[in-house]
Amino acid sequence: MQLIIRGPRIIGSALLLAAALGLAQAAAAGPVTRVFVVEVPPAQDHAFNEGMKNWEQCLRDHGAKRATYAYDAETGDTDRYLFLEDYSSWGGMDAHDPAGKACSAIFEAAVLPNFSHAFSEVSVLNAKDTYMPGGDPDPTPIMWVDAYRIKPGQAQNFNDALTQFAAAAAKAHWEGHFSGWDTDGSGPGGENFVLVWPNKNWADVGTDPSPSAKELMTSAYGKAAAAANHRKFEAAIAEYWSDAWGYDKDLTYIPAK
């Protein structure tokens, strides 16, 4: 399958995919990631960062138990921040940590006034469309996210094509690793699905996996079947775009063990 991927993605070593799209624990059963994207005007970036650090210190002081992984936009509108919270299931989002309430005043006073726009969505791991042997690195220094808006009625064809690709990658022990996420609540014109590619550095981002995706699929299924699968994949896509995100250690909250 010749995926519509703008730029190479090869996993190097080490760290997370935001237990993600980030993004999130691809090896776990049924993980769900709550995704927040925040836009911060350049003039308010310092105040936003300081407010986030103060808020997270409050969470730490109150023993907040849920990690929040932070990423900075490396491409596109670079005034954006990405925050990821991981849950084992949808029901996990019903539990509210008391620390959140205790620190809400700091968030409202020092964080909220410093961003101009924010939105949230939920991503659910699609295990059949994932090839992440050994689970996600945690956290990944750079993650490349390919986002897809799928045509009405084409979700099955889209997923079938990606499942074939993931199976070929697993069979060949491919050096390119990726996780697939079904996305809900992205809003009008938003994505339905994302592929997340973890990278240890920009050299990884710029290095094509070997063999190529097309060669991988041809080897697994033959030239004709691989081409047919690629056509099915492309025909299911209404729109495609991509983003690169860099891990922000300073704005990440990881609870003490």
PyMOL commands that set and color helices and strands:
alter all, ss='L'
color gray80, all
select helices_A, chain A and resi 42-61+90-94+98-102+104-114+155-172+202-205+213-221+223-235
alter helices_A, ss='H'
color red, helices_A
select strands_A, chain A and resi 32-39+69-73+80-87+117-131+142-150+178-184+193-199+237-247
alter strands_A, ss='S'
color yellow, strands_A
deselect
rebuild
show_as cartoon
